[in-house]
Amino acid sequence: MLKRNLFGVITAVLSLAGVFGGCNPKGAASSEPVVYSNPLPVAFGDPFILPASNGKYYMYGTGGVEKGFGAYSSDNLIDWEFEGEVYSGDQPNSWTVKNYWAPEVYEIDGQYYMFFSADWKVNPTNELENFRIGVAVADNPTGPFIEVSDEPLFDPGYPIIDANILQHNGKTYLYYSRCCYKNPVESEVADWARAEGMFEEIEESWVYGVEISNDFTTILGEPVLLLQPPATMDDPQTEWESRSVTSGEVNRRWTEGSFAFEHGNKIYMMYSANFFGGQNYAVGYATADHPLGPFTKAVNNPVLEKNIEQGGEVTGTGHNMVFWVNDGEKMYCVYHGRTAKTGDERVVFIDEMQIDQKGVLTVDGPSTHEKEL
């Protein structure tokens, strides 16, 4: 197995604010307020913005290139220039073969580390979904990103996607989503679907967390189940997290696209529910005192969802991340969505978000009107 030794490179700077959790490092780009409107001219799913130390922003996401990832750059978060392909998968020494999803890039001591999902070429039982998580590294935010190993980061025995990293008290935590694939779960929602003659079983995806070595090479301990769809019909989260099932769209309930960050001595974890290809994709959040939970879902969920019932034009809002600008003065939520004009194509939105003195998180979106950034 080929592995690049990253230890020492990463641990020297893990305590720097902004490396993990979405906050921009000191010296990242900032500018006078300018007017913009959503969606941005970027056709990405699962967008991730890196405020880099060179004063520019870099956006990564799903789509844009056939087998791998592309990137855009910007000086002001509004005008984006395509930088081309930054990571190429399905190479001779690669563990990957197809379906490149959800890249996240972290700048550490002058190098750039990309976490991503892809189908693993080792697939003796011909699974339809064979996703695992990998890490690639580059000397520049525009790549080329080279995998640090010819194997996935680890194999939990089921398909996983949507890697996210959080550093807390000198330790590093990896979050990921177990795919719905071959994970049927009994619940009152599943009972209801059977009684209605809609679906015989309901598959679910769940968010897990696990400590990972500070050099990103070794999983420490066993993964912990952190978030999953509610099991009972009277749970206040059930209605919004089950819309893809109750609408008859598909026999799956998702908990995916997690993004964790620290605020006010709490760990906030935002996550997406419902079918990523449908109108009901939406975002909620949960909080905990420790990176590995237990997490409690917020009573004001969902905090980001379609607005067509309110006269808007946006649907399919989800898989978000969070970053700060101007030394933490403003917090922004980046996510993908769809409009009638963009059709099935996922495009990128940026909306301001806040956390009030009581710890309640809100997002000022989805928006399509002009506003100051």
N, C-alpha and C positions, 0 to 999 in steps of 0.2 A: 504494500500500500504506500502510495506517495503522499507525504505530508510535508507542508512547509512549516518550520518552527517559527511561531509568531510570539512566543513568550518573551517578555522583556520589552518588546515593542509596544505592547498594549498596556501592560501593567504600569508602565511609567506615567501614564496620563489618564488612568481610569477615573481619577477623582475630579478631573476637569468638568465643570458644568458645561452642558451642551453636547458632550459626546454621546450621551444616551438620553432617551426620553423625549427627544424632539426639540430641545432648546438650542438656540443658535450659539455657537462659540463666539467668544469675544472677537470683534473685528469682522463679523459677517456683514453682508450688505445691508444698508439701511438708506432711506431716501426721504425727501419731502413727500407728504401725502399727494397721491395722484388719483384721478378718477378712472374707474374701470367698471366693467360689468361681466357677470358670468353668462355662459361658460367661457373659460379660457380657450384659446385656439390650439388646444392639445387634446388629441384623441387617445387618451390612456385610460385603462382601468387600474384600480389599486394604486393611485398616485402616491409618491413619496418625494418630499422636497428636502434636500440637504442645503442648509445655509453654510457655505464653505468658508474657510478662513481666508481665501483669496478675494473675498468681497463679492462673490457671485453666488447665485442660487442655481442648484441643479435638480432637475426633476426626472425621476425614473418611474416606470410603470409597466403594466402588462400591455402588450401590443406594440405596434410600430415597426417591429422587425419580425422575420419569420421564425427563426430559432435562436432566441436570445433576448437581449434587452437593448433599447435605445435610450437616449437621454436628451433633454433640452436644457439650455442655460438661459439665465436672465439676470439683468442688473437691477430690475425693479419689480419682479414678480408678475408683471403684466405682459411685457414683450418677450417672447420666448423664441430662441433659435435652436433648431434641431442640430444636435452634435453627431448624429449618426449612430451606428451600432457600437455599444460599449462593452458588451459581453456576447460571445458567440458560443452557443451550446452544441451538443452532439458532435464534439470533436473526438479524435482518436483516443485521447487519454481521459475523456470526460465520462462521468457516471450517468450523465443525462442523455435523454433521447428525444423528448418532445414536451409540449405544454409548459412553457416558461412563464411563471406567474409571480406577481407580488414582490418585486425587489425592494429591499431597504438598504441604504448605503450610509455608513458611519465613517467619519473622518477621525483618524487616531494617529497622532504623531507623524503627520505628513503622508500617511497612507490611507487608502480607502477600502473598506471592507463591505462587501455586498452579501447579504443573506437573501436567498431566493428559493422558490419551489420549482420542481420539475419532475417529470416521470423518470423513474429509475430504470435503466436498461436491464438490470437483473430482475427478470420477471418470469420465473419458471412455470407459474400457474396461469400465466396470461391474464392477469387482473386488468380490468378495464380502467381502473384508477390505481396507479402505482406511484403516487407522489412521495417524494422525500424532500428534505431541506439540505441545501449546500451553502458553502461560503466561498467567495472569490475575492481576490485582492488586486489592487492596482496602485500605481504611483500617482495617478491623476484621476480627478473625478470623471473624466471622459474616457477612462480606460486606457488600454484594454484590461478588463478584469479577467484574471486567470484563477481557475479553481485551485484551492489549497490542497485538495485531496482527490484521488480517483474513486472515492466512495462518498456517499452522503454523510452528513454530520453524524447521524445515528439512524438505527432502524428499530422503531418501536413495535414493529409487527403489523402495522396498519398504515394506510396512506395519510400523510400530513402535509399541510400547506400553511402559508401566511406567517412566516417567522417574524418575530419582533423581539428586540433586546432592551433590557433595562438594567442599569447599574445602580446598586443601592448598598450603601455602607461597605464599599470595597468588594462586593460580590456582584456577579453578573448572572442575570436570569434570562432564559429563553422562553418565549411564549409561542405557541403554535396551535393550529386547529386540526383535530382529527376529522377526516372527511366523513360525510354521511355514508359513503359507500360501504355496504355490508355491515351497517351498524343499526339494525332495527331495535327500537326501544319501546317498551310498553309504557303507556301513560293514559290519562283520561282523554287526551286529545286523540290518541290512536284508537281508543275504544269508540269515541264519537265518530271518527272517520269510518270505522268498520260498520257501525250501526247505520250510518247514512249511505252505505254502499259505495263510498268514494274510493277508499284504499284499504287493502288488507293489512298493510303494515306501514309504519312511519319510521324512516331512517333519520338519524340526527347527527349533527357534527358538534363537537365539544371543544372548548378551549382548555389547554393544559399549560402548566408552567413547570420548569425544572431549572435547577442551578446548572450553570455551564462554566467551565474554567475560563479564567480571564484571558486566555489565549485563543478562545473559541474552538478548541480542538476536542474537548472531552466533556461528556455529560456527567454531572455529579449527582448521584442519587437517583431516585425514581421520580418520573413525572407525576404531578399532582393535578387532579381534575379541579378546575377553577370555575368554569361557567358552562352551563348547559341549558337547553330549553326547559321551561317549567313543566312539571308533571301533572298538575291538577288544573281543572277548568276555572277554579275560583282564584288562582294566582293572578294578581294584577298585571303581570307581565305576559300572560298567556295570549291575550287577544292580539297584541301587535307582533309577537314573536311567532305566531302560528298562521299568519294571513295567507302564506303560500299554500298551506294545507286547507284551511277553511274556505278559501276561494276556489278550491278544486284544481289549483295550478299544478301541484306536484306533491308527491308523498314524502317530502323531506322538510325537516326544520333545521335551520343552520344557526350556529354560533361561531362566527369566524371573523377574520380581519381585525384581530385584537391589536390595540395600541395602548401601551402602558406608559404612564409618566407620574412623577411625584409632585404633589402640591399640598402645602399646609400640613405636612406630616402624615399625609394619606397617599396611598397608591390609587390612582385612577386608572381604570381599564375601560376604554371604549371598545365596542364590538358591533358587528353587523349581524342582522337576522333576516331570514327569508331568502328567496331565490335571487341570486345575483343577476340573473338575466331578465327579471321581471320588474313590474312597477312597485312591488311592495318592499323591496330592499330598503332597510332603515337602520338607524344607528341608535344604540343605547349605551349606558355606562354603568359601571359598578365600582365600589370602593372597598379598600381593605387597609389594615394597619401594617401588613407584611406583604412582600412581593408574591408569596405563595398562598395568600389568603388567610382565612376565608373571605370571599368577596360578597358584598351585598349589593344587589341591583337597586338602582335609583328609582324613587317613586315618580319622577317626572319623565321617565322613558316613554316613548322614544324622543330623543332630542334632535333628530334629523330624519325627515321622512318626506314622501311625495307631497306636493302642495296643490295638486289639480282639483281636489275637492274644495279648496279655498280660492279658486279662480286663477291659480298659478299654472305653470307649464312644465314643472320638473317632476320626474319620477326616477325610481331606481337609485336613490341616494345611498351610498355606502362605501365600505372599506376606506375609512378615513385615517389620517394621521394628524399630528398637532405639532406646530412649531411657533417660536416666539421671535419677535423682531425688536430692534431698538432696546437692547439689554432687558428684555422681558416686559417692556411697556405694553405690548399688544400680543395677544394670543390668537392664532389662526387655525381653523379646521380646513384641511384639504381633503377632498373626496371626489368620487366620480358620480355622475348622474346622467340622465337623458332628458331631452326635450322633444317636442313634436318635430322640431326642425332637424335635430340630429338623428332621430329615429332610433335604431337599435345600437348605434355607435355610442360607446361610453366616452364622455368628455369630462374635463377637470373643472371643478369649482373650488373657489377659496372664499370662505366667510369667516368673519370675526367670531370669536367665542369668548365667554367669560365664566369665571367661577366666583360666586358672591361670597359674602362673609360667612354664610352658613354652609358653604361647601357645595352649593347647588350649581351644576354645570349647565350652561345653555349655549346654543349655537344660533347665530343670527342668519339662518338660512333654512331651506335653499333660497337663494336670491338670484334674480336676473336683472334687477334695476341698477342704475348707476350708483356707485358709492365710492367713498374715499378709502384707499388702502393704507 
